[in-house]
Amino acid sequence: MISVLIAEDQAMVRGAIASLLALEDDIDVVAQVGRGDDAVDRARMLRPDVALLDIEMPGLDGLAAAEELARELPETRTLILTTFGRPGYLRRAIEAGVDGFMLKDAPANQLADAIREVNAG
C-alpha cells in the first residue's frame, strides 16, 4: 500500500483528489492539508511514501515544502501537482529535489499512475 499525503490549499480540489485516489486498491491517503508548512509537519509524523504537493499554498509553498522534505525525509518522495507548467517552476522543482511534476490539466487516471511511478523511484 502506498501512503500519500495531499497538500492542496483549495479544499474542494483537495477533497476531489482524495476521493479519486480512494478508488485505487494500492493507494491510501493518510493526510490532507491546506498549507505547505502543515505538509512538512504531518510528513514528519506520518512518514508517507509520497507527498503530493501543490505549488502555490499558504505557509510554505509546495517547492519549499518539497525541499524541506527532501532534506529531512528523503524516503518520502514528492510529486508536484500544479496548474502552472512554466519552465521556471519545473527548474525550481528539480533544484528542490522533487521526484515528479504533473499538471492539473492531465487526465485524472494519470494521477494514480504518477504516484506509483514516483513511489517506485
LUMFI-135436 format. One record per atom (N, C-alpha, C): atom name; x, y, z. Coordinates in nm, 3 decimals, m for minus. Layout:
[rec CA, [X, Y, Z]]
...
//
This chain:
[rec N, [0.085, m0.118, 0.000]]
[rec CA, [0.000, 0.000, 0.000]]
[rec C, [0.090, 0.124, 0.000]]
[rec N, [0.061, 0.217, m0.089]]
[rec CA, [0.136, 0.342, m0.098]]
[rec C, [0.063, 0.447, m0.014]]
[rec N, [0.130, 0.499, 0.088]]
[rec CA, [0.069, 0.603, 0.171]]
[rec C, [0.099, 0.740, 0.109]]
[rec N, [m0.006, 0.823, 0.101]]
[rec CA, [0.004, 0.952, 0.032]]
[rec C, [m0.047, 1.064, 0.123]]
[rec N, [0.028, 1.171, 0.128]]
[rec CA, [m0.013, 1.294, 0.193]]
[rec C, [m0.047, 1.393, 0.082]]
[rec N, [m0.164, 1.455, 0.091]]
[rec CA, [m0.207, 1.555, m0.009]]
[rec C, [m0.197, 1.694, 0.053]]
[rec N, [m0.126, 1.784, m0.013]]
[rec CA, [m0.116, 1.923, 0.029]]
[rec C, [m0.167, 2.010, m0.085]]
[rec N, [m0.285, 2.066, m0.065]]
[rec CA, [m0.354, 2.148, m0.166]]
[rec C, [m0.436, 2.249, m0.091]]
[rec N, [m0.420, 2.379, m0.123]]
[rec CA, [m0.489, 2.481, m0.046]]
[rec C, [m0.637, 2.494, m0.078]]
[rec N, [m0.682, 2.447, m0.191]]
[rec CA, [m0.824, 2.456, m0.226]]
[rec C, [m0.895, 2.330, m0.175]]
[rec N, [m0.983, 2.348, m0.077]]
[rec CA, [m1.047, 2.236, m0.009]]
[rec C, [m1.123, 2.144, m0.104]]
[rec N, [m1.195, 2.201, m0.200]]
[rec CA, [m1.272, 2.118, m0.292]]
[rec C, [m1.180, 2.033, m0.380]]
[rec N, [m1.073, 2.093, m0.428]]
[rec CA, [m0.977, 2.020, m0.511]]
[rec C, [m0.910, 1.912, m0.427]]
[rec N, [m0.869, 1.947, m0.306]]
[rec CA, [m0.806, 1.850, m0.215]]
[rec C, [m0.897, 1.731, m0.191]]
[rec N, [m1.024, 1.758, m0.163]]
[rec CA, [m1.120, 1.650, m0.139]]
[rec C, [m1.144, 1.566, m0.263]]
[rec N, [m1.149, 1.629, m0.379]]
[rec CA, [m1.171, 1.555, m0.504]]
[rec C, [m1.051, 1.463, m0.533]]
[rec N, [m0.931, 1.511, m0.509]]
[rec CA, [m0.812, 1.429, m0.530]]
[rec C, [m0.814, 1.310, m0.435]]
[rec N, [m0.847, 1.335, m0.309]]
[rec CA, [m0.853, 1.227, m0.210]]
[rec C, [m0.959, 1.124, m0.249]]
[rec N, [m1.074, 1.170, m0.295]]
[rec CA, [m1.180, 1.078, m0.338]]
[rec C, [m1.137, 0.995, m0.458]]
[rec N, [m1.071, 1.059, m0.551]]
[rec CA, [m1.021, 0.989, m0.670]]
[rec C, [m0.920, 0.881, m0.630]]
[rec N, [m0.829, 0.915, m0.542]]
[rec CA, [m0.726, 0.820, m0.500]]
[rec C, [m0.783, 0.708, m0.413]]
[rec N, [m0.892, 0.736, m0.343]]
[rec CA, [m0.956, 0.633, m0.260]]
[rec C, [m1.010, 0.517, m0.344]]
[rec N, [m1.029, 0.539, m0.472]]
[rec CA, [m1.078, 0.434, m0.562]]
[rec C, [m0.969, 0.333, m0.598]]
[rec N, [m0.845, 0.367, m0.567]]
[rec CA, [m0.732, 0.281, m0.602]]
[rec C, [m0.705, 0.181, m0.489]]
[rec N, [m0.686, 0.055, m0.525]]
[rec CA, [m0.664, m0.051, m0.425]]
[rec C, [m0.529, m0.041, m0.355]]
[rec N, [m0.432, 0.023, m0.418]]
[rec CA, [m0.297, 0.023, m0.363]]
[rec C, [m0.251, 0.159, m0.312]]
[rec N, [m0.344, 0.254, m0.298]]
[rec CA, [m0.310, 0.388, m0.251]]
[rec C, [m0.396, 0.422, m0.130]]
[rec N, [m0.332, 0.472, m0.025]]
[rec CA, [m0.402, 0.511, 0.097]]
[rec C, [m0.367, 0.656, 0.129]]
[rec N, [m0.466, 0.745, 0.125]]
[rec CA, [m0.444, 0.885, 0.161]]
[rec C, [m0.442, 0.893, 0.313]]
[rec N, [m0.326, 0.924, 0.368]]
[rec CA, [m0.310, 0.924, 0.514]]
[rec C, [m0.327, 1.063, 0.574]]
[rec N, [m0.322, 1.168, 0.493]]
[rec CA, [m0.340, 1.304, 0.544]]
[rec C, [m0.375, 1.398, 0.430]]
[rec N, [m0.454, 1.501, 0.466]]
[rec CA, [m0.489, 1.608, 0.373]]
[rec C, [m0.467, 1.740, 0.446]]
[rec N, [m0.387, 1.827, 0.388]]
[rec CA, [m0.359, 1.956, 0.449]]
[rec C, [m0.372, 2.067, 0.345]]
[rec N, [m0.390, 2.190, 0.393]]
[rec CA, [m0.408, 2.303, 0.304]]
[rec C, [m0.294, 2.401, 0.302]]
[rec N, [m0.186, 2.369, 0.375]]
[rec CA, [m0.071, 2.459, 0.385]]
[rec C, [0.058, 2.379, 0.369]]
[rec N, [0.159, 2.442, 0.310]]
[rec CA, [0.286, 2.375, 0.291]]
[rec C, [0.358, 2.343, 0.421]]
[rec N, [0.352, 2.434, 0.518]]
[rec CA, [0.418, 2.406, 0.646]]
[rec C, [0.349, 2.291, 0.719]]
[rec N, [0.216, 2.282, 0.706]]
[rec CA, [0.144, 2.169, 0.765]]
[rec C, [0.182, 2.038, 0.696]]
[rec N, [0.210, 2.044, 0.568]]
[rec CA, [0.251, 1.924, 0.494]]
[rec C, [0.381, 1.870, 0.552]]
[rec N, [0.476, 1.957, 0.579]]
[rec CA, [0.604, 1.913, 0.635]]
[rec C, [0.583, 1.857, 0.775]]
[rec N, [0.505, 1.925, 0.858]]
[rec CA, [0.480, 1.877, 0.994]]
[rec C, [0.413, 1.739, 0.994]]
[rec N, [0.310, 1.723, 0.911]]
[rec CA, [0.239, 1.594, 0.906]]
[rec C, [0.327, 1.485, 0.848]]
[rec N, [0.410, 1.519, 0.752]]
[rec CA, [0.501, 1.420, 0.695]]
[rec C, [0.602, 1.372, 0.799]]
[rec N, [0.647, 1.463, 0.882]]
[rec CA, [0.739, 1.423, 0.990]]
[rec C, [0.673, 1.320, 1.081]]
[rec N, [0.545, 1.339, 1.109]]
[rec CA, [0.473, 1.248, 1.198]]
[rec C, [0.437, 1.117, 1.130]]
[rec N, [0.388, 1.125, 1.006]]
[rec CA, [0.330, 1.008, 0.940]]
[rec C, [0.426, 0.932, 0.848]]
[rec N, [0.530, 1.000, 0.802]]
[rec CA, [0.628, 0.939, 0.711]]
[rec C, [0.560, 0.872, 0.590]]
[rec N, [0.485, 0.950, 0.511]]
[rec CA, [0.418, 0.892, 0.394]]
[rec C, [0.519, 0.851, 0.287]]
[rec N, [0.478, 0.760, 0.202]]
[rec CA, [0.562, 0.721, 0.090]]
[rec C, [0.575, 0.834, m0.012]]
[rec N, [0.462, 0.904, m0.036]]
[rec CA, [0.459, 1.010, m0.137]]
[rec C, [0.386, 1.132, m0.079]]
[rec N, [0.443, 1.249, m0.100]]
[rec CA, [0.376, 1.375, m0.068]]
[rec C, [0.336, 1.440, m0.200]]
[rec N, [0.207, 1.459, m0.218]]
[rec CA, [0.151, 1.522, m0.338]]
[rec C, [0.130, 1.669, m0.304]]
[rec N, [0.206, 1.757, m0.369]]
[rec CA, [0.213, 1.898, m0.330]]
[rec C, [0.170, 1.992, m0.441]]
[rec N, [0.081, 2.084, m0.407]]
[rec CA, [0.050, 2.196, m0.496]]
[rec C, [0.166, 2.296, m0.482]]
[rec N, [0.188, 2.378, m0.582]]
[rec CA, [0.296, 2.477, m0.571]]
[rec C, [0.253, 2.596, m0.487]]
[rec N, [0.142, 2.658, m0.520]]
[rec CA, [0.102, 2.781, m0.452]]
[rec C, [0.010, 2.748, m0.336]]
[rec N, [0.066, 2.759, m0.214]]
[rec CA, [m0.008, 2.736, m0.090]]
[rec C, [0.038, 2.837, 0.013]]
[rec N, [m0.046, 2.862, 0.113]]
[rec CA, [m0.001, 2.948, 0.223]]
[rec C, [0.104, 2.877, 0.308]]
[rec N, [0.169, 2.952, 0.393]]
[rec CA, [0.277, 2.894, 0.471]]
[rec C, [0.395, 2.876, 0.378]]
[rec N, [0.448, 2.756, 0.372]]
[rec CA, [0.550, 2.725, 0.272]]
[rec C, [0.481, 2.694, 0.140]]
[rec N, [0.539, 2.737, 0.029]]
[rec CA, [0.483, 2.693, m0.099]]
[rec C, [0.527, 2.548, m0.123]]
[rec N, [0.471, 2.485, m0.222]]
[rec CA, [0.500, 2.344, m0.246]]
[rec C, [0.645, 2.315, m0.277]]
[rec N, [0.713, 2.408, m0.343]]
[rec CA, [0.854, 2.386, m0.375]]
[rec C, [0.940, 2.394, m0.250]]
[rec N, [0.912, 2.488, m0.162]]
[rec CA, [0.986, 2.498, m0.036]]
[rec C, [0.958, 2.377, 0.052]]
[rec N, [0.832, 2.332, 0.054]]
[rec CA, [0.796, 2.212, 0.130]]
[rec C, [0.869, 2.090, 0.074]]
[rec N, [0.876, 2.078, m0.057]]
[rec CA, [0.946, 1.966, m0.120]]
[rec C, [1.094, 1.968, m0.084]]
[rec N, [1.152, 2.087, m0.082]]
[rec CA, [1.293, 2.099, m0.047]]
[rec C, [1.318, 2.052, 0.097]]
[rec N, [1.231, 2.094, 0.190]]
[rec CA, [1.245, 2.050, 0.329]]
[rec C, [1.227, 1.899, 0.340]]
[rec N, [1.128, 1.845, 0.269]]
[rec CA, [1.105, 1.701, 0.275]]
[rec C, [1.224, 1.623, 0.219]]
[rec N, [1.281, 1.671, 0.110]]
[rec CA, [1.397, 1.604, 0.052]]
[rec C, [1.515, 1.602, 0.149]]
[rec N, [1.528, 1.710, 0.225]]
[rec CA, [1.639, 1.721, 0.320]]
[rec C, [1.613, 1.638, 0.447]]
[rec N, [1.490, 1.646, 0.500]]
[rec CA, [1.459, 1.583, 0.628]]
[rec C, [1.407, 1.440, 0.617]]
[rec N, [1.332, 1.412, 0.511]]
[rec CA, [1.269, 1.281, 0.494]]
[rec C, [1.295, 1.228, 0.353]]
[rec N, [1.418, 1.195, 0.322]]
[rec CA, [1.449, 1.153, 0.185]]
[rec C, [1.373, 1.028, 0.140]]
[rec N, [1.322, 0.952, 0.236]]
[rec CA, [1.243, 0.833, 0.198]]
[rec C, [1.102, 0.870, 0.151]]
[rec N, [1.056, 0.992, 0.180]]
[rec CA, [0.927, 1.040, 0.130]]
[rec C, [0.952, 1.106, m0.005]]
[rec N, [0.894, 1.049, m0.107]]
[rec CA, [0.910, 1.105, m0.241]]
[rec C, [0.806, 1.215, m0.262]]
[rec N, [0.838, 1.311, m0.348]]
[rec CA, [0.747, 1.423, m0.370]]
[rec C, [0.703, 1.431, m0.515]]
[rec N, [0.575, 1.462, m0.532]]
[rec CA, [0.515, 1.481, m0.663]]
[rec C, [0.443, 1.615, m0.661]]
[rec N, [0.486, 1.706, m0.746]]
[rec CA, [0.420, 1.835, m0.760]]
[rec C, [0.302, 1.818, m0.854]]
[rec N, [0.186, 1.866, m0.812]]
[rec CA, [0.066, 1.869, m0.895]]
[rec C, [0.023, 2.015, m0.902]]
[rec N, [0.033, 2.075, m1.020]]
[rec CA, [0.014, 2.220, m1.029]]
[rec C, [m0.061, 2.260, m1.157]]
[rec N, [m0.115, 2.379, m1.151]]
[rec CA, [m0.177, 2.441, m1.268]]
[rec C, [m0.071, 2.506, m1.355]]
[rec N, [0.044, 2.536, m1.295]]
[rec CA, [0.146, 2.617, m1.360]]
[rec C, [0.255, 2.531, m1.422]]
[rec N, [0.258, 2.526, m1.556]]
[rec CA, [0.358, 2.448, m1.626]]
[rec C, [0.474, 2.530, m1.677]]
[rec N, [0.499, 2.643, m1.615]]
[rec CA, [0.607, 2.731, m1.661]]
[rec C, [0.744, 2.666, m1.640]]
[rec N, [0.836, 2.686, m1.735]]
[rec CA, [0.969, 2.627, m1.722]]
[rec C, [1.040, 2.663, m1.592]]
[rec N, [1.019, 2.782, m1.542]]
[rec CA, [1.082, 2.825, m1.417]]
[rec C, [1.039, 2.738, m1.300]]
[rec N, [0.912, 2.701, m1.296]]
[rec CA, [0.864, 2.615, m1.189]]
[rec C, [0.927, 2.476, m1.199]]
[rec N, [0.935, 2.423, m1.319]]
[rec CA, [0.995, 2.291, m1.337]]
[rec C, [1.142, 2.294, m1.295]]
[rec N, [1.215, 2.397, m1.334]]
[rec CA, [1.355, 2.409, m1.295]]
[rec C, [1.369, 2.418, m1.144]]
[rec N, [1.285, 2.500, m1.079]]
[rec CA, [1.289, 2.513, m0.933]]
[rec C, [1.251, 2.381, m0.866]]
[rec N, [1.158, 2.308, m0.925]]
[rec CA, [1.118, 2.178, m0.869]]
[rec C, [1.234, 2.080, m0.872]]
[rec N, [1.304, 2.077, m0.983]]
[rec CA, [1.420, 1.987, m0.995]]
[rec C, [1.526, 2.025, m0.893]]
[rec N, [1.552, 2.156, m0.879]]
[rec CA, [1.650, 2.203, m0.782]]
[rec C, [1.609, 2.170, m0.638]]
[rec N, [1.477, 2.164, m0.613]]
[rec CA, [1.426, 2.133, m0.479]]
[rec C, [1.429, 1.984, m0.448]]
[rec N, [1.462, 1.903, m0.547]]
[rec CA, [1.468, 1.759, m0.525]]
[rec C, [1.337, 1.685, m0.546]]
[rec N, [1.245, 1.747, m0.620]]
[rec CA, [1.116, 1.684, m0.647]]
[rec C, [1.135, 1.559, m0.732]]
[rec N, [1.056, 1.457, m0.704]]
[rec CA, [1.065, 1.330, m0.777]]
[rec C, [0.974, 1.323, m0.899]]
[rec N, [0.870, 1.407, m0.903]]
[rec CA, [0.779, 1.408, m1.016]]
[rec C, [0.707, 1.541, m1.026]]
[rec N, [0.658, 1.572, m1.146]]
[rec CA, [0.594, 1.700, m1.174]]
[rec C, [0.479, 1.673, m1.269]]
[rec N, [0.357, 1.712, m1.232]]
[rec CA, [0.239, 1.683, m1.313]]
[rec C, [0.148, 1.805, m1.316]]
[rec N, [0.089, 1.830, m1.430]]
[rec CA, [m0.004, 1.942, m1.443]]
[rec C, [m0.146, 1.897, m1.410]]
[rec N, [m0.223, 1.987, m1.350]]
[rec CA, [m0.359, 1.954, m1.311]]
[rec C, [m0.452, 1.933, m1.429]]
[rec N, [m0.413, 1.975, m1.549]]
[rec CA, [m0.500, 1.952, m1.663]]
[rec C, [m0.476, 1.817, m1.730]]
[rec N, [m0.390, 1.733, m1.671]]
[rec CA, [m0.369, 1.598, m1.723]]
[rec C, [m0.493, 1.513, m1.692]]
[rec N, [m0.516, 1.407, m1.768]]
[rec CA, [m0.631, 1.319, m1.739]]
[rec C, [m0.621, 1.263, m1.597]]
[rec N, [m0.735, 1.256, m1.530]]
[rec CA, [m0.739, 1.214, m1.390]]
[rec C, [m0.679, 1.075, m1.368]]
[rec N, [m0.696, 0.986, m1.464]]
[rec CA, [m0.645, 0.850, m1.445]]
[rec C, [m0.492, 0.844, m1.442]]
[rec N, [m0.426, 0.951, m1.484]]
[rec CA, [m0.280, 0.953, m1.483]]
[rec C, [m0.223, 0.985, m1.344]]
[rec N, [m0.306, 1.038, m1.255]]
[rec CA, [m0.255, 1.076, m1.123]]
[rec C, [m0.210, 0.953, m1.044]]
[rec N, [m0.292, 0.851, m1.037]]
[rec CA, [m0.254, 0.730, m0.962]]
[rec C, [m0.129, 0.667, m1.024]]
[rec N, [m0.122, 0.665, m1.156]]
[rec CA, [m0.003, 0.610, m1.221]]
[rec C, [0.122, 0.691, m1.187]]
[rec N, [0.108, 0.823, m1.183]]
[rec CA, [0.222, 0.909, m1.148]]
[rec C, [0.266, 0.883, m1.005]]
[rec N, [0.172, 0.866, m0.915]]
[rec CA, [0.206, 0.834, m0.776]]
[rec C, [0.281, 0.702, m0.768]]
[rec N, [0.235, 0.602, m0.841]]
[rec CA, [0.303, 0.473, m0.842]]
[rec C, [0.446, 0.484, m0.898]]
[rec N, [0.461, 0.562, m1.005]]
[rec CA, [0.592, 0.579, m1.066]]
[rec C, [0.688, 0.653, m0.972]]
[rec N, [0.640, 0.758, m0.910]]
[rec CA, [0.723, 0.834, m0.816]]
[rec C, [0.761, 0.746, m0.697]]
[rec N, [0.666, 0.669, m0.647]]
[rec CA, [0.694, 0.580, m0.535]]
[rec C, [0.799, 0.475, m0.572]]
[rec N, [0.795, 0.429, m0.695]]
[rec CA, [0.889, 0.326, m0.741]]
[rec C, [1.028, 0.383, m0.768]]
[rec N, [1.037, 0.515, m0.773]]
[rec CA, [1.168, 0.577, m0.796]]
[rec C, [1.186, 0.622, m0.937]]
//
